[in-house]
Amino acid sequence: MALVVSVDGKDVGSFTEGRNYSGYLPAGQHVITARIDPNMTGAGPARKTLNVKAGQTYSYTAVVSGGNMTLVRNQGQTVMPD
């Protein structure tokens, strides 16, 4: 079983648990979709519309709970200078 990630309707990769995708998106609106393949759980795909700002980093985790898949934004860590 793998997680298939799409950006703006185009598949960008298939990932097993614990793996990640990193890619560049130009500024503007984009749709991120994640789906399980093969889908033995019946969970529908998760979709997130992002309004990407230049120079920003966005990080999400796909989570399946109660038969539903969602994309949850990861909280960033701030590193304070010494």
N, C-alpha and C positions, 0 to 999 in steps of 0.2 A: 504494500500500500504506500502511496506517495502523495505528496501535496503538490499540485500543479499551480503555479503562479502565473498570472497573466497581467500585462500592463496595456491598457487601452485596446483590449481585445486580442492581443498577440501573446501567446505562451512564451515565457522567458526562461522557464525551467521546471524540472520535476525534482522534488526534494524529499528525502527521508527524514525521520524525526531527528532533531538536533542540528540540522543543516540550515543554511540561510542563503538568501539572495541579496546581492549588493549590485546596484546599477545606477546609472545617471539618468535623471529626468530633467528636461528643460523646464523653466518656469512656466506656470500655467496650470490648467485643470487636467487631471489624469484620473483614470479609474483603475484601481488595483482589485484583482479578483483572485481568490484562492479556492480550490476545490480538491476533493479527495478522489483519487483514481487508483484502482477501481473503487467505486463507492458502495461498500457493503453495509454502511450505516444508514443510508438514506438522508444524510445531512446535505442540505442545500449549500450552494457556494456562498462564500462571504464576499461582499463588495464594499469598497470604500472609495469615495471620491475625495481626491486630495487637490487642494489649491497650492501647488508647489511654489515656493518663493526661492529665488536665486540664492545660492550659498547656504541653504538650510539642509539639515539631515533629518530624515524621517525613518522611524523604525517601528515595525508592527510585528505582533505574534499572532498566528492563527490558532484559535482555540475552539474545540468542539465541546459543547456542554448541552445536555438535554436534547440531543439530536440536532442542534443548530450549530453552525459554524459562524464565528465572528472574527474580525480583525481588531485586535486590541493594541492601542498605541503604547509602546514601551516608554517608560519614564527615563529621561536622560539623567546622567550623573554630572554634577558640576565639580570640577577640580579647581580648588583654590590655589593660587600661586604661593610659594614659600615666602 
